[in-house]
Amino acid sequence: MPPDRPLPRYPEISVSIRSPNPLALVAAVREELRLAGAEHDDISSFTDQALARPETTHVLEVTQRWIGAVDAA
């Protein structure tokens, strides 16, 4: 992560998926946030931000602001 980029909100969470579908990534992140005990408002906020533009690049950018590591095919 570049030094000028702030740490993600949940740096301890990582997600790895093998689907090119951005909705699959959103679903995987939502599940990991739930498992980590994130507040409902945080999960909802992540979802709203990610799905504001459901293109792959946008979803990846939002995901990187929320969790520590993303490996998406």
C-alpha positions as CSV (number, residue, x, y, z in Angstrom):
1,M,0.0,0.0,0.0
2,P,1.5,3.4,-0.9
3,P,2.6,5.5,2.1
4,D,0.1,8.4,1.2
5,R,-2.9,6.0,1.4
6,P,-4.5,5.7,4.8
7,L,-4.8,2.3,6.4
8,P,-7.9,0.3,5.6
9,R,-10.7,0.4,8.1
10,Y,-10.4,-3.3,8.8
11,P,-6.7,-4.1,8.1
12,E,-6.9,-7.5,9.7
13,I,-9.4,-8.8,7.1
14,S,-8.4,-10.4,3.8
15,V,-10.5,-11.8,1.0
16,S,-9.5,-14.1,-1.8
17,I,-12.0,-15.0,-4.6
18,R,-11.7,-16.6,-8.0
19,S,-14.5,-14.8,-9.7
20,P,-14.3,-11.8,-12.0
21,N,-17.8,-10.7,-10.9
22,P,-17.6,-7.6,-8.7
23,L,-20.8,-8.6,-6.9
24,A,-19.0,-11.8,-5.7
25,L,-16.3,-9.7,-4.2
26,V,-18.8,-7.5,-2.4
27,A,-20.5,-10.6,-1.0
28,A,-17.2,-12.1,0.2
29,V,-16.2,-8.8,1.9
30,R,-19.6,-8.5,3.5
31,E,-19.3,-12.0,4.9
32,E,-15.8,-11.4,6.2
33,L,-16.9,-8.1,7.8
34,R,-19.8,-10.1,9.5
35,L,-17.4,-12.7,10.8
36,A,-15.0,-10.1,12.1
37,G,-17.9,-8.6,14.1
38,A,-18.3,-5.4,12.2
39,E,-21.3,-3.2,13.0
40,H,-24.3,-3.4,10.7
41,D,-23.8,0.2,9.8
42,D,-20.3,-0.4,8.6
43,I,-21.4,-3.4,6.4
44,S,-24.1,-1.3,5.0
45,S,-21.8,1.6,4.3
46,F,-19.3,-0.6,2.6
47,T,-22.0,-2.1,0.4
48,D,-23.5,1.3,-0.5
49,Q,-20.0,2.6,-1.5
50,A,-19.0,-0.5,-3.4
51,L,-22.3,-0.7,-5.4
52,A,-22.5,3.0,-6.2
53,R,-20.7,2.0,-9.4
54,P,-20.5,-1.8,-9.7
55,E,-17.6,-1.9,-12.1
56,T,-14.7,-4.1,-11.1
57,T,-12.2,-1.3,-10.7
58,H,-14.5,0.8,-8.5
59,V,-15.4,-2.2,-6.3
60,L,-11.7,-3.0,-5.9
61,E,-10.8,0.5,-4.9
62,V,-13.6,0.7,-2.3
63,T,-12.6,-2.8,-1.0
64,Q,-9.0,-1.7,-0.5
65,R,-10.2,1.2,1.6
66,W,-12.1,-1.2,3.9
67,I,-10.0,-4.3,4.3
68,G,-6.3,-5.2,4.5
69,A,-5.9,-7.6,1.5
70,V,-7.8,-8.4,-1.6
71,D,-7.0,-11.2,-4.1
72,A,-9.6,-11.2,-6.8
73,A,-9.3,-13.0,-10.1
